[in-house]
Amino acid sequence: MEKLEVIGVKKLKGNIKISGSKNSSLPILAATLLSDKKVHIINLPKVKDIETMILLLRSLGSKVKFNKKKKLINIDNSKNIKTFASYSLVKTMRAGILVLGPLLARFWKAKVSLPGGCAIGARPVDIHLKALSKLGVKYKIKNGYIHANAPKGLIGNIIKFSKISVGATENLIIASSLAKGKTILKNCAIEPEIKDLINCLRKMGCNIKWSGKRTITIIGVKKLLDVKYKVMFDRIEAGTYMIASALTGGNMKITNIVPKIINTEINILKKIGVKVIAKENTIRVFGTKKIKSIKLKTSPYPGFPTDLQAQLMVLLCKADGRSEISEEIFENRFMHAPELNRMGAKIRISGNRAIIEGNINFKAAELMATDLRASVSLILAALTTKGKSVLNRIYHLDRGYEYIERKLRKVGARIKRTS
């Protein structure tokens, strides 16, 4: 099994180009199942979750050509598409549930495994299913599979989500794009990745518009168009490297981004004392010797993202005084804290709150990754230690970070992959 060896201490300096967004690419790939036309998608990240989604599409009958070097994918879903998504693929990636909407929209039936993925919380699919039922879907769950059908096809309706859910919003946008008549979705998630999905669907010929801050109106269409679309940048990857520069006292230029999309993250870093200079499509982040403590909570966009909570926690371990993070999205997302404590951190968990004592020095250790973002937080901590840390179970990391050791080495980190 592969591991990462990290040797600190070194300031990170240089340029890092941010990859395409994993969290944007996955729903866009699922949405291609709506169409019998050719779809070309550019700027896909080379990460495990994308490879898994491609395998899932191929298992459904999609003709997929993926040029990893050019990060370009060509998809043809015109013939012989199946409506069965097996556990063997969906179990490794929660985004697998996103094929349910397009299959029901186009074929009026689907059998899709309940999803798997990181152990960071339940992420129930009941919000997806209750919303789909309002479009005319009948379903039952049997032996770990969702058996769903729409005897009369999907029919537009007014749907208000019981809580803000990124996945449910994506699934219903996709499904409603071919539904008969008008669908109005209320209390939607408004993450940039959802707006990217909508932009792609519009280019495919879908009739979708924002009719309020969290309200989307969709008029179903009968025909779609050939499309070529470029996926947005990965804002979580960008935030991770911003924190890496701040943590190591570095001087990094982060490119291929849109700073206004990560305005919240930039403002939080500035608030705690990090110098950040944003320009049109780049950000420069300078480390500082004095980090200020802070209290914050994760929340849906435009709030502070749960996917950067673990990384920020590492930085707050260096702050002057006590900090507090409240995790409002997932109920089990502090699993990195015990590993950080093994490295010398002083973090106490109380329900959904983490109380972080600052002014600590991390120590090198043998480490175990528990989920995607926890994995990278341990790398960040290891970059500040004297000595060698070893990170195990890095398959979590490979699900969402493209060439992470290569990118970090380019800016001066001493990190390598071993078997």
C-alpha positions in Angstrom: 0.0 0.0 0.0 1.3 3.5 -0.9 2.3 6.0 1.7 3.5 9.6 1.7 6.7 10.6 3.5 6.9 14.3 4.5 10.0 16.0 5.9 9.6 19.5 7.4 10.5 22.4 8.0 10.7 24.6 4.9 8.9 27.7 3.6 6.9 27.0 0.4 7.7 29.5 -2.4 6.8 29.5 -6.1 3.7 29.0 -8.3 1.0 26.4 -8.2 -1.6 26.1 -10.9 -5.0 25.0 -9.7 -6.7 22.0 -11.4 -10.3 21.7 -12.5 -12.9 21.2 -9.9 -13.7 17.6 -8.8 -17.0 18.7 -7.2 -18.0 20.4 -10.4 -16.9 17.7 -12.8 -18.8 14.9 -11.1 -22.4 16.3 -11.5 -21.5 17.5 -15.0 -20.3 14.0 -16.0 -23.5 12.5 -14.5 -25.6 15.1 -16.4 -24.2 13.9 -19.8 -26.5 10.9 -19.4 -29.4 13.2 -20.3 -28.2 13.6 -23.8 -27.9 11.5 -27.0 -25.6 14.1 -28.4 -21.8 14.4 -28.2 -20.4 16.0 -25.1 -16.9 17.3 -24.7 -15.6 18.4 -21.3 -12.3 20.2 -20.7 -10.2 20.7 -17.6 -11.2 17.6 -15.7 -8.8 16.9 -12.8 -6.9 13.7 -12.8 -8.2 12.3 -9.5 -9.6 8.9 -8.4 -13.2 10.1 -8.1 -13.2 11.2 -11.7 -11.9 7.9 -12.8 -14.6 6.1 -10.8 -17.3 8.3 -12.3 -16.0 7.4 -15.8 -16.1 3.7 -14.9 -19.6 4.2 -13.7 -20.6 5.9 -17.0 -19.0 3.1 -19.0 -20.8 0.5 -16.9 -24.0 2.2 -18.0 -23.1 2.0 -21.6 -21.5 5.4 -22.2 -18.8 5.5 -24.9 -16.1 7.5 -23.2 -12.7 8.7 -24.5 -10.6 10.3 -21.8 -7.3 12.0 -22.7 -5.6 12.4 -19.3 -2.8 14.4 -20.7 -5.1 17.0 -22.2 -7.7 16.6 -19.5 -10.3 16.3 -22.2 -13.2 13.8 -22.2 -15.5 12.9 -25.1 -18.8 11.2 -24.2 -21.4 9.6 -26.5 -24.6 8.4 -24.8 -26.6 7.9 -27.9 -27.0 4.1 -27.8 -27.5 1.2 -25.5 -27.6 3.1 -22.1 -28.4 0.8 -19.2 -30.3 2.0 -16.1 -28.6 -0.1 -13.5 -25.7 1.4 -11.4 -24.0 -1.3 -9.4 -22.8 -1.2 -5.8 -19.3 -2.1 -6.9 -18.8 1.3 -8.3 -21.2 3.6 -6.4 -19.9 2.3 -3.0 -16.6 4.1 -3.3 -18.0 7.5 -4.2 -21.1 9.4 -2.8 -21.5 11.3 -6.1 -22.6 8.1 -7.7 -26.2 8.9 -6.6 -26.1 11.7 -9.2 -26.8 9.3 -12.0 -30.3 8.7 -10.6 -31.7 12.0 -11.8 -30.6 11.8 -15.4 -31.6 8.1 -15.8 -35.1 8.8 -14.5 -35.4 11.9 -16.7 -34.4 10.2 -19.9 -35.5 6.6 -19.4 -38.2 6.9 -16.7 -36.6 4.2 -14.6 -33.4 3.4 -12.7 -31.9 1.0 -10.2 -29.0 2.7 -8.4 -27.0 1.5 -5.4 -27.1 3.5 -2.2 -23.8 5.5 -2.2 -20.6 5.1 -0.3 -17.5 7.3 0.2 -15.8 9.0 3.1 -17.0 8.3 6.7 -17.6 11.9 7.5 -21.4 11.8 8.0 -24.6 10.1 6.9 -25.3 12.3 3.9 -28.8 10.7 3.6 -30.4 10.4 0.1 -33.9 10.9 1.5 -33.8 14.6 0.4 -33.1 13.5 -3.2 -35.8 10.8 -3.2 -38.5 13.0 -1.6 -37.9 15.7 -4.1 -37.9 13.3 -7.1 -41.2 11.8 -5.8 -42.7 15.3 -6.4 -41.8 14.9 -10.0 -43.8 11.7 -10.3 -41.1 9.2 -9.3 -42.1 6.0 -7.4 -39.4 4.3 -5.4 -38.5 1.7 -2.9 -35.2 0.7 -1.3 -34.4 -3.0 -1.4 -31.2 -4.8 -0.6 -29.1 -1.6 -0.7 -30.6 -0.4 -4.0 -32.9 2.4 -4.9 -35.6 0.9 -7.3 -37.2 3.9 -9.0 -39.5 4.6 -11.9 -41.7 7.3 -13.3 -44.7 5.7 -15.1 -45.7 8.9 -16.9 -42.2 10.4 -17.1 -41.1 13.3 -14.9 -43.6 16.1 -14.5 -42.7 19.6 -13.3 -43.6 20.7 -9.8 -42.8 23.2 -7.1 -40.3 21.7 -4.7 -38.8 23.2 -1.5 -35.9 21.3 -0.1 -36.2 20.6 3.7 -32.6 21.6 4.1 -29.9 23.0 1.9 -28.2 20.1 0.1 -25.7 20.3 -2.7 -26.2 16.8 -4.0 -30.0 17.0 -3.9 -30.0 20.4 -5.7 -27.7 19.0 -8.4 -29.8 15.8 -8.9 -33.1 17.8 -9.2 -31.6 20.4 -11.6 -30.5 17.6 -13.8 -33.7 15.6 -13.6 -36.0 18.6 -14.1 -34.2 19.6 -17.3 -36.2 17.0 -19.2 -39.3 17.0 -17.1 -42.6 18.0 -18.7 -43.5 21.6 -17.9 -42.1 24.0 -15.3 -40.2 23.0 -12.1 -39.4 25.5 -9.4 -36.7 24.5 -6.9 -36.6 26.4 -3.6 -34.1 26.5 -0.8 -31.4 25.4 -3.2 -27.7 25.2 -2.5 -25.9 28.0 -4.4 -22.3 26.6 -4.5 -20.2 27.8 -7.5 -20.1 24.1 -8.6 -23.9 24.2 -9.0 -23.7 27.3 -11.0 -21.1 25.6 -13.2 -23.4 22.6 -13.7 -26.2 25.0 -14.7 -23.9 26.8 -17.2 -23.0 23.5 -18.8 -26.7 22.4 -19.0 -27.6 25.7 -20.6 -25.0 25.1 -23.3 -26.5 21.7 -23.8 -29.8 23.4 -24.5 -31.6 23.3 -21.1 -33.8 26.1 -20.0 -32.7 27.0 -16.5 -32.6 30.3 -14.7 -32.2 31.7 -11.2 -35.4 33.4 -10.1 -34.2 34.2 -6.5 -31.1 33.8 -4.3 -31.9 30.2 -3.6 -34.7 29.6 -6.2 -34.2 28.0 -9.6 -36.8 27.8 -12.4 -36.5 25.1 -15.0 -38.6 24.6 -18.1 -38.2 21.0 -19.4 -36.9 20.6 -23.0 -37.2 17.7 -25.4 -34.0 18.0 -27.4 -30.4 18.7 -26.3 -27.4 20.0 -28.3 -23.8 19.0 -28.8 -21.6 20.8 -26.3 -18.0 21.6 -25.4 -17.6 22.9 -21.9 -14.7 23.9 -19.6 -15.0 23.0 -15.9 -14.3 25.7 -13.3 -11.2 25.7 -11.0 -11.2 23.6 -7.8 -11.8 26.2 -5.0 -11.0 23.6 -2.3 -7.6 22.8 -3.8 -6.9 26.6 -4.0 -7.9 27.1 -0.4 -5.6 24.2 0.7 -2.6 25.7 -1.0 -3.4 29.2 0.4 -3.3 27.7 3.9 -0.1 25.8 3.1 1.7 29.0 2.2 0.4 30.8 5.3 1.3 27.9 7.5 4.9 27.5 6.4 5.7 31.2 6.3 5.9 30.9 2.5 5.3 33.1 -0.5 3.1 31.3 -3.1 1.4 32.5 -6.2 -1.8 30.5 -6.9 -3.0 30.6 -10.5 -5.9 29.5 -12.7 -8.6 30.7 -10.3 -11.3 33.4 -9.9 -10.6 35.1 -6.6 -14.1 36.5 -6.1 -15.4 32.9 -5.9 -13.3 32.3 -2.8 -13.8 35.7 -1.2 -14.9 34.2 2.1 -11.8 32.1 2.4 -9.6 35.1 1.5 -11.3 37.3 4.1 -10.9 34.7 6.9 -7.2 34.4 6.2 -6.8 38.2 6.2 -8.8 38.3 9.5 -6.3 36.0 11.2 -3.3 38.0 9.9 -2.3 36.4 6.6 -1.3 38.7 3.8 -3.3 37.9 0.7 -3.1 39.8 -2.6 -5.8 39.0 -5.1 -5.7 39.9 -8.8 -7.8 38.9 -11.8 -6.9 35.2 -11.9 -4.2 34.8 -9.3 -3.7 35.1 -5.6 -0.4 35.6 -3.7 -0.3 34.4 -0.1 2.5 35.4 2.3 3.1 33.6 5.6 3.2 35.5 8.8 4.8 34.9 12.2 1.6 35.9 14.1 -1.7 34.2 13.5 -4.7 35.5 15.3 -7.2 33.2 17.0 -10.8 33.1 15.7 -14.2 31.6 16.1 -16.1 30.4 13.0 -18.5 27.9 11.8 -18.8 26.0 8.5 -21.9 26.7 6.5 -23.3 26.4 2.9 -21.9 28.8 0.3 -21.1 31.6 0.6 -20.1 30.6 4.1 -16.8 29.0 5.1 -16.7 25.6 3.4 -16.7 22.4 5.4 -14.1 21.0 2.9 -11.5 23.5 4.3 -12.3 23.1 8.0 -9.6 20.5 8.6 -6.9 22.5 6.8 -7.8 25.7 8.7 -7.7 23.8 12.0 -4.0 23.1 11.4 -3.3 26.8 10.8 -5.2 27.7 14.0 -3.0 25.4 16.0 -0.3 28.1 15.3 -2.5 31.0 16.4 -2.0 33.2 19.4 -4.7 32.0 21.8 -7.7 29.7 21.7 -9.8 29.3 18.5 -13.1 27.5 18.0 -14.6 25.9 14.9 -18.2 24.7 14.8 -18.9 22.1 12.1 -22.5 22.7 10.9 -22.5 20.5 7.8 -21.4 17.0 8.7 -21.7 15.3 12.1 -18.5 13.3 12.0 -15.9 15.6 10.5 -13.3 16.0 13.3 -11.6 12.6 12.8 -8.3 14.4 11.9 -8.2 15.9 15.4 -6.9 12.8 17.2 -4.1 12.5 14.6 -3.2 16.1 15.0 -3.1 15.7 18.7 -0.7 12.8 18.3 1.5 15.4 16.5 1.4 17.7 19.5 -1.8 19.7 18.9 -4.2 20.6 21.7 -7.6 20.1 20.3 -10.7 19.2 22.3 -13.9 18.1 20.7 -17.3 18.9 22.2 -20.2 17.8 20.1 -19.9 19.7 16.8 -17.3 22.2 18.2 -13.5 21.9 18.1 -11.6 24.0 20.7 -8.1 24.6 19.5 -5.3 25.8 21.7 -2.7 27.8 19.7 1.0 28.3 19.9 2.0 24.7 19.4 4.8 23.1 17.5 3.9 19.9 15.5 6.0 16.8 15.9 6.7 14.3 13.2 4.7 11.0 13.5 3.3 8.0 11.7 -0.2 9.0 10.6 -3.4 7.5 9.4 -5.8 9.3 7.0 -9.5 8.9 7.6 -11.0 10.9 4.8 -10.1 13.2 1.9 -9.7 16.5 3.6 -8.3 15.0 6.8 -5.6 13.5 4.7 -4.4 16.8 3.4 -4.6 18.5 6.8 -2.1 15.9 8.1 0.3 16.7 5.2 0.0 20.4 6.1 0.9 19.8 9.7 3.8 17.5 8.7 5.2 20.3 6.5 5.9 22.3 9.7 7.7 19.6 11.7 11.3 18.7 12.3 11.8 15.2 11.0 9.9 12.7 8.9 6.2 12.0 9.0 4.6 9.1 7.2 1.0 9.3 6.0 -0.8 6.0 5.5 -4.1 5.2 3.6 -3.5 8.0 1.0 -6.1 6.5 -1.3 -8.4 9.0 0.4 -6.1 11.8 -0.7 -6.0 10.6 -4.3 -9.7 10.9 -4.6 -9.6 14.7 -4.7 -6.0 16.1 -5.1 -4.3 16.0 -8.5 -0.5 15.3 -8.3 -0.3 16.8 -4.8 3.2 15.7 -4.0 4.4 16.9 -7.4 2.8 20.3 -6.9 4.2 20.6 -3.3 7.7 19.6 -4.4 7.6 22.3 -7.1 7.3 24.9 -4.3 10.0 23.4 -2.1 8.3 20.8 0.0 10.2 17.6 0.8 7.5 14.9 0.1 7.5 11.6 -1.8 5.3 8.6 -2.4 6.5 5.2 -1.3 5.2 1.7 -1.4 
